């Protein structure tokens, strides 16, 4: 078997790359060891309720926003129905008697947070102003094809070695507000003290300065849209097919060897597996 490109794993990153290459006319095959694609972009049912494994909402995917353009480039925007979320987060603090709903709209959120801690109102707005600048500069750099995001941006350069917790605490003093803003870092898998400031601020503005929308049908719908785009443009996604190793010799990738011993030759191999698994 010979293909121009092979993708190992079918999480959203691998599927997105495959969709982009397939649409550009590159013959691409994705291999997924599980019986369905998507990685963490899937759900499970328990006690009559469907639960997402990972996806919360999609950020900056409204018309005219940067990630909406990405959906169009991947030929999946028309395959998705995106719904507005009434709230991006609900926090129940029994000890304080608080039931907190974080509205998605920026001005509503700023008013809400300021009412919770009036003295920190200016700091809250300064935090979101910083998030806005960081978001704009990062997407400008991506559009320009630059990898060194900090070049020409003092905001970004100053954030490279800082945590979300440090940036939050620098802007607000109220313990409840620090705690509430810090819990937003949980979306990225770690507490605010262990999340880098840069991705935290990108998420903060993406959710509240842009649109926070949810695909009807959940993350499975997003996975299905990507697979449909890949297949419509001549690519394939093969599930239940594990990759044993990536064949790289004399400084050049040659393809992959599947778990059943079959070879798949390719000019390009992209691994959507973790670095520990890949290397």
Secondary structure, DSSP 8 states (H G I E B T S, - for coil): -EEEEEEES-SHHHHHHHHHHHHTT--EEEEESSSSS-TTS-EEEETTEEEESS---EES-STTSHHHHHHHHTT-GGG--EEE-S-SEEEEEGGGTEEEEE-SSHHHHHHHHHHHSGGGHHHHHHHHHHHHHHHHHHHHHHHTT-S-TTTT-HHHHHHTT-BHHHHHHHH---HHHHHHHHHGGGGGTS-GGGSBHHHHHHHHHHHHTS-EEEETTTHHHHHHHHHHHHHHTT-EEEES--EEEEEEETTEEEEEEETTS-EEEEEEEEE-S-HHHH-
